[in-house]
Amino acid sequence: MPPASPETATRHDQHGRYPRAETVEDFAHNLAVVRQRMAAACLRAGRDPAQVRLLPVSKTIDEAHIRLAYQAGCRLLGENKVQEAHHKWEAMQDLGDLHWSVIGHLQTNKAKLVARFASEFQALDSLRLAETLDRRLQHEGRSLDVFVQVNSSDEDSKFGLPPSEVAGFIQALPQFTALRVRGLMTLALFSAEAERVRACFVRMRELRDRLRQDAPASVALDELSMGMSGDFEIAIEEGATVVRVGQAIFGARAVPDSHYWPGLVSAG
Ligand SMILES: *Cc1c(COP(=O)(O)O)cnc(C)c1O
């Protein structure tokens, strides 16, 4: 697949400036705008929009606002921190069809929490964590969709496995029968230079395609979770099947991103 639209720019200049959504109508509007941008990116790349899932990311957002997003149609929400996600899950038990995806780095000692309530975990990056999650899930009688997080930008600060280690890692996953491996997840380089961002996404697609050739039968590598508010259109052009979008739906966050992505250098 040649780069569909090499001129597509990042939107990192908008970072921190999105207005806060305060009503159901605001959420409906923001979701429609994001979906329309997703559809346009699909069109440029000759892809079917039905193959790309929008995962709204609600980190730092309070319960009242999450309930508005729910009323606007959100049924699966991404959270970076497991404790925050667990609190929200507990607080919104009355919304029986609201599900949670944990998308941030997880310490092994918190695997127990994820096993209890999450529907999806996108930041699997060690065998020790896989083993602990699997054990806790067996205990709960649950299973979990997981994505292997890959460091596609070679930045020391990023979580995720180096691309060269993913093949070996994946070979070891079938023993953990409560984990349903769906694909790979990454955070691209946080840069205003679109071509450097695009290179991360291309690298992920090529890695996924290569890994597929000799992945164990029980390991599905169909999914590529990549792209956020500032770069999801480029990610879709390069094959993303899940985009994780926070600010463009909920509005700018008060908490600085360095809280979630240690060592983050701002886009210039
Ligand atoms: C916060 C977050 C996102 C969404 O970022 P936005 O800029 O708000 O769209 C995506 N992925 C991860 C892992 C995150 O922590």
PDBQT file of the ligand as one rigid body, heavy atoms in Angstrom, charges set to zero:
ROOT
HETATM    1  C1  LIG A 301      -4.616  10.073  26.196  1.00  0.00    +0.000 C 
HETATM    2  C2  LIG A 301      -4.282   8.970  25.270  1.00  0.00    +0.000 A 
HETATM    3  C3  LIG A 301      -4.769   8.967  23.946  1.00  0.00    +0.000 A 
HETATM    4  C4  LIG A 301      -5.641  10.080  23.381  1.00  0.00    +0.000 C 
HETATM    5  O1  LIG A 301      -4.899  11.263  23.219  1.00  0.00    +0.000 OA
HETATM    6  P1  LIG A 301      -5.665  12.593  22.695  1.00  0.00    +0.000 P 
HETATM    7  O2  LIG A 301      -4.578  13.520  22.335  1.00  0.00    +0.000 OA
HETATM    8  O3  LIG A 301      -6.489  13.049  23.824  1.00  0.00    +0.000 OA
HETATM    9  O4  LIG A 301      -6.505  12.173  21.539  1.00  0.00    +0.000 OA
HETATM   10  C5  LIG A 301      -4.430   7.901  23.137  1.00  0.00    +0.000 A 
HETATM   11  N1  LIG A 301      -3.662   6.881  23.590  1.00  0.00    +0.000 NA
HETATM   12  C6  LIG A 301      -3.175   6.847  24.850  1.00  0.00    +0.000 A 
HETATM   13  C7  LIG A 301      -2.336   5.699  25.273  1.00  0.00    +0.000 C 
HETATM   14  C8  LIG A 301      -3.476   7.883  25.735  1.00  0.00    +0.000 A 
HETATM   15  O5  LIG A 301      -2.991   7.846  26.985  1.00  0.00    +0.000 OA
ENDROOT
TORSDOF 0
